[in-house]
Amino acid sequence: QQRLIWCCEIESHSRCPLREIDFCGDCTFLIGPEGGFDEKEAAFLSGQSFVQPVSLGPNLLRAETAALLCLSYARSQRN
């Protein structure tokens, strides 16, 4: 089953750190725009059963850096 891993900077939505995600199977990463997701977008994503919100840590990352971090974690678990 396809999963959407939502890299969410909103603390109330992202309780699970990226490093604790099991990357078996197919997944897609959703990395937000500059300025982050607004509450309406966050509420919509939170209501979807295939979306798993994750935290990338305490620092806000640029989109390019966040993408590399996500791909690195996913790749390291598949080896």
C-alpha positions, 0 to 999 in steps of 0.5 A, a space after each residue: 500500500 502506498 504511503 505519503 510521508 508528510 514532513 510536517 513542521 507543525 508540532 501538533 501534527 508530527 509526533 513521530 521522528 523520521 528516524 523511527 519510520 519503517 521504509 518497507 514498501 512504497 512511499 512518497 515524501 511530501 515536503 512543504 513550501 517555504 513558510 510551511 503548511 497552513 492550518 487548512 492544509 494540515 487539517 486536510 492531510 491529517 484526515 487522510 488515512 494514507 498520510 503519516 506525519 513525521 518530524 525532521 527534528 527541531 530545526 527548520 530545513 530548506 526544501 532541498 535539504 529536507 529532501 536529501 535527509 528523507 532520501 538518505 534515511 529511506 536508502 539507509 533502511 533498504 540496504 
